[in-house]
Amino acid sequence: MAKHILVLLIGMIPVFLLSGCSAGSPSNPINSESHGIFNHYFIYPFSILIKFFANAFHGDYGLSIVLMTLIIRFAIMPLMMNQTKKQIAMKEKMAVLQPELNELKMKYKNDVSAEAKKQQQAEMMQLYQKHQFNPLNIGCLPMLIQWPITLAFYYAIRRTPEIAAHDFLWFSLGKPDMILPFIAAAVYYVQFRVSQSVSSQYQQNQNNQLAFIGLLSPIMMGMFSFAMPAALPLYWAVGGIFIIVQTIVLNKMYAKPMPQVKASLAE
């Protein structure tokens, strides 16, 4: 449980960063002379690609942002596929392991001595080894890897001045819109619910604390979107929709007993 909360908190950190970093100000446009490794090797290339695709779409910067968002998400997808596969495998192993853990807990229920706790921990580790279960097997590496990419694209949108001069659908890309924040918040809420729904297939008990933390993301996203140029909630909404579809598809791909889980069941 603590690990799930940690992952959610890590996922929310970029939201705080995006809301208060002056480096992303439109008054500091990105160009070939911008100093800094992150500017030169991450933000500026994305800005070039945004303008390239916009020119290909006859000046439609909205379509360029949508396309770039999809390209980035597809590029990151192999990392998420690997993480999803590990998550589902771990949850399936835990379903096999849980009855034995409950028995172990009941065995030492009335013994609160330090020696008993030490013995309980040792027997728990033996169960983990028996089922080849490693609770630390799923790290935050995929999220850490995608941070520079998603943050760079955010700053590229903020610091490419040509975007602000164009419209997309009903809104101006360079001005806050009153509808998009609700769409972005709704997308992030659905994303959270889909994630919870997938998890509930393996965990029947949902934790209220986890649910509360998960709800903070769409609320904060909606609030920040009201103060941001519409190009940004467009980017967040498209990315969120992609993640929703990705979560559903990957879960259907991997939500089957892994060979090692079947072996544990056979024992």
N, C-alpha and C positions, 0 to 999 in steps of 0.2 A: 504493500500500500504506500509506504513512504517513497518507494521508487516511482510510482505513478504520479504522486504529487510533485516530486522533484522534476519529472519530465514536463509536467504542465507548467511549472514555474519557469523552467528554462525556456519553454516555448513562448512565454509571455514577456521575457526580457527584451526581445527586439521591439516589442510594442512600446515599452518605455523609452528605449533608445531612439526610436523613430520620432517620438513626440517632442524630444527636447534637444536634439543635436543641431547646433547652428550650422554645421558643415553642410547640411542638406538644404540650406536656404537658397531660394531662387536668385537672390542677390549675389550669390557666389557661383556663377555658371561654370560648368566644366568645359575644359578645352585641352588642347595638346600641351599647353604651357602650365597646366595645373600641377602643383608640386605634391609630392607624396606617393608612396608605392601604391596605396589603395586607390588613389585618384587615377594614377597613370595606368595601372594594370587591371583594374576592375571597373571603376565607374566610367572612365572615358570610353573604353571599348563598347560598353553597353549603350552609351549615348550615341556612338557612331552607328550601331546596329538599329537603334530606334529610328534615327533619321534615314537610314538606308531603306528600311521596310516602309517607312512613311512615304518616301519618294516612290517606292514600288507600288504603293496603294494610292498614288496621285494625291499625296499630301494628307492622307487620313492617318493622323497620329493615334487616334483611338484604336483603330485596327492594328496598328503597329504594336501598341502596348499589349493588346490581347494576344497577338501572335507571339511576341517575345515572352510573355508570361507562360504560355503553353510550351514553348521551346524549353524554357528553364525548368519547368515542372517535369517534362519528359526526360530531360537530362539528369534530373535528380532521382527519377523514379527507380532506377536499379538499386540505389541505396535503400529506398523505402521498401522495395520488394524483399530485400534481404532482411531488413528489420522486422517486417510483418511476418515473414516466415519463421523467424526466431521467436517472436512474441507468441504466435499461435502454438508453436511446438512447446514452448515453456508452459503455457496455460494448459495444454493437453496433458503434459507430464504432471503438472500440479494437481489436475483432476484425479489422476491415478494415485498420486502421493498423499493427497489430503486425508483419506481415511486412516492411513498409518500415522500421520502426524497428529490426528485427533486422538488416536489411541495412546500415543506417546504423551500427549498433554494430560489426558485423564490419569495415566499411570503416575505422574508426579504432581497431580492436582493438590494433594494434601501435604506435600513435602516441600517446604519453602527454604530448606537449608541450602547453603552455598554449594555443598557437595552434590546435592540433588540437582541443582540447576546446572552444575558442571557436567554431570552425567547425562542429563537430558540433552544438553547441547551436543555432547559427543555422539549420542544415539541419533540425534537429528542429522548430523553430518554423515553418519553411516547410511541413513536412509537416502540422503542426497546422492551419495556415491553409488548406492545400489541402483537408483533410477537414473543415474547420469544427469542429475539436475543441478544446474548452476544458476542461482538467482542473479548473479552478476553478469550473466552471458549477454544480456541485452544492454548495451551502453547507449550513450547519447551521441556517439560519433556521427551518425547520419545528420542529426540536427546541427552539430558543430560544423560539419563540412558545408552544409547549405547556407549557414549564416552569412558568410562573406558574399555569396552569390546573390541571395535575396536582398541583403542590405545594399549591395552595390547597385542593383537594379532600382531599388527605391531611390537612392541618391541620384542615379542617372535620370530618373523621371523628374525629380525635384530641380535638377540643375541643368536640364536641357531647355533653354528659354523658348525654343520654337514650339514646344508643346502647348504653352499657355496661350498662344495666338490661334488655336484651332478648336473647333467644336466636334463633338461626337454624339450621335443620337440626339437627345434633347438638351444636353448640357455643354457648358464650356469647360474644356479640360484644365484651364488655368484658374478657375474660380470654384469656391465651395458650392456644392449642390445640396438641396434640401431633401432629395429623394435617395440618392446613392448611399448616404450613411445608414439608412434603414435597411437597404438591400445588403450592404456589406455586413451589418450586424446580424441580419437574418441568416445570411449564408454561413457565418461563423457559428451561429447557434445550431443550425442544421448539422454542420460539420461535427460539433460537439455531441449532438444527439446520436448521430450515426456511429461515432466512435464509442459512445456508451452502449448503444444497441449491440454492436459487435462484441464488446467486452462482456455483456450480460449473457451471451451464449456460453461463456465459460465460467463466469462468476455470477452467481445468483444474488448475492448480497451486494448492494450498491452503497457506497459510503457517502453520507451527506456532505462531508468536508470536501471530498474529491469533486462532487457535483457542483458545490459552491465555487470552488476555484476554477472549474471548467467554464462556468457561466461568466466569470469576470472577463474573459477574452472577448466575447461578442459585445459586451457592454462597453468596454474600453475602446474597442475598434469603432463602434458607432460614435462615441464621444469625440474621438480624435478626428474622425472623418468629416465632422461638421466644420472643423477649422482647417482642413487640408484642401488643396486643389482637387477637383473631381477626378483627375487622372489617377490619384492614389487609391481612393476607394474602388475605382474601376479595376485597378491592378489587384487589390486585395480580394474583391468579389470573384473575379475570374480565377484567381489562384485557389480560393476557398472552394469553388464549385469543382475544380479539378481534383482537389484533395478528397472531396466527398465521393466522387465517382471512383477515384483510385482506391479509397478505403473499401468500398463495396466490392469492387472487382478483385482486389488482392485477397480479401477475406474469402471470397468464393473460390479463388484459385488454390488457397493454402489451407482452408478450413477442413482438412481431412486428417485422420490419424497418421502421424509420421511413422515410419518403420520402427524406430526405436521405442515409440510409445506402444505400438502393438506388441512388441517384444516384452515390455514391462507388464502389459495386461495378461499376456500368456503365462508369465511367471506366477 
